[in-house]
């Protein structure tokens, strides 16, 4: 049996559905990991080697997720497929999602600033929380908007 080649739009549609599932899963996993990390990694001022390795892996994960949400993901796909996936509606969704992520990060920064006026706030906790909330909100909002749009079609 000969397998027919998919059109660019069919491929973009399939990858768009995968992107929704992937971004949803990554947002949930990223936020869950942050919750466990924050509750277990602030026992003292000295970081153990395992804490440093975990921090470096978190930085890599955060950077990859940020690049994915800013670009729309699937950077290894052909340009024509990426352009079909990142249509006007997806770009609008990504813009709104990035706005939500920025707003969440700024809200966390304001909270930590207010707390720091009265108590010492560990810098790792503050930075980790601000970045995690920003990326988590952006990923989650983008996945939500894309899922809602795909159901409406």
C-alpha positions in Angstrom: 0.0 0.0 0.0 1.3 3.4 -0.9 1.2 6.0 1.7 -0.1 9.4 0.4 1.8 12.5 1.3 -0.2 14.9 3.5 -0.8 18.4 2.4 0.9 21.2 4.4 -2.4 22.2 6.0 -3.2 18.6 7.0 0.2 18.3 8.6 -0.2 21.7 10.3 -3.6 20.6 11.6 -2.2 17.4 13.1 0.7 19.1 14.6 -1.6 21.8 16.0 -3.6 19.2 17.9 -0.3 17.7 19.2 0.9 21.2 20.2 -2.3 21.7 22.3 -1.7 18.4 24.2 2.0 18.9 24.6 1.7 22.5 25.9 -1.1 21.4 28.3 1.0 18.5 29.6 4.1 20.7 29.9 2.2 23.5 31.8 0.8 21.0 34.3 4.1 19.2 34.8 6.1 22.4 35.0 3.8 23.9 37.6 3.7 20.6 39.6 7.4 20.3 39.6 7.7 23.9 40.8 5.3 23.3 43.7 7.4 20.3 44.9 10.7 22.1 44.3 9.7 25.2 46.3 8.4 23.1 49.2 11.5 20.9 49.5 14.6 23.0 48.5 14.8 25.8 51.0 16.2 24.1 54.1 19.3 26.2 54.3 21.5 28.8 52.6 23.9 26.2 51.2 23.0 24.5 47.9 24.0 20.8 47.6 25.3 19.4 44.4 22.0 17.8 43.7 20.3 21.1 44.1 22.6 22.7 41.6 22.0 20.0 39.1 18.2 20.3 39.6 18.5 24.1 39.2 20.5 23.8 36.0 17.9 21.3 34.6 15.1 23.6 35.6 16.9 26.5 33.8 17.2 24.4 30.6 13.5 23.3 30.8 12.4 26.9 31.5 14.4 28.2 28.5 13.1 25.5 26.2 9.5 26.1 27.2 9.9 29.9 26.9 11.3 29.4 23.4 8.5 27.1 22.5 5.7 29.4 23.7 7.3 32.4 22.1 7.8 30.7 18.7 4.7 28.5 18.7 6.8 25.3 19.0 7.9 22.7 16.4 10.9 24.6 15.2 12.3 21.5 13.4 9.3 21.3 11.1 9.4 22.8 7.5 8.9 26.5 7.3 5.6 26.2 5.3 4.1 23.9 8.0 5.2 26.3 10.8 3.6 29.2 8.9 0.4 27.3 8.5 0.4 26.4 12.2 1.1 29.9 13.3 -1.8 31.6 11.5 -3.3 34.9 12.6 -5.5 33.3 15.3 -2.5 31.3 16.8 -0.4 34.5 16.8 -3.2 36.3 18.6 -3.5 33.5 21.1 0.2 33.5 21.7 0.3 37.2 22.2 -2.5 37.0 24.8 -0.8 34.1 26.5 2.5 36.0 26.7 0.6 38.9 28.2 -0.9 36.6 30.8 2.6 35.2 31.6 4.1 38.7 31.9 1.2 39.8 34.1 1.6 36.7 36.4 5.4 37.2 36.6 4.9 40.9 37.5 2.3 40.1 40.1 4.6 37.6 41.7 7.5 40.1 41.7 5.2 42.7 43.4 4.2 40.2 46.0 7.9 39.3 46.7 8.8 43.0 46.8 6.1 43.6 49.4 7.1 40.6 51.5 10.8 41.6 51.3 9.9 45.0 52.9 9.2 43.0 56.1 11.1 39.7 55.9 14.0 38.1 54.1 13.0 36.4 50.9 15.5 33.8 49.5 16.5 35.0 46.0 16.3 31.6 44.5 12.7 31.3 45.8 11.7 34.6 44.3 13.4 34.2 41.0 12.2 30.6 40.6 8.6 31.5 41.5 8.5 34.6 39.2 9.8 32.7 36.2 7.7 29.6 36.9 4.5 31.5 37.2 5.3 33.5 34.0 6.1 30.5 31.9 3.4 28.3 33.4 0.6 30.9 32.8 1.8 31.6 29.3 1.9 27.9 28.3 -1.4 27.1 30.0 -3.2 30.1 28.5 -2.0 29.4 25.0 -3.0 25.7 25.3 -6.4 26.8 26.6 -7.1 29.3 23.8 -5.9 26.9 21.1 -8.1 24.1 22.5 -11.1 26.4 22.7 -10.5 27.5 19.1 -10.2 24.0 17.8 -13.4 23.0 19.5 -15.3 25.9 17.9 -14.2 24.9 14.4 
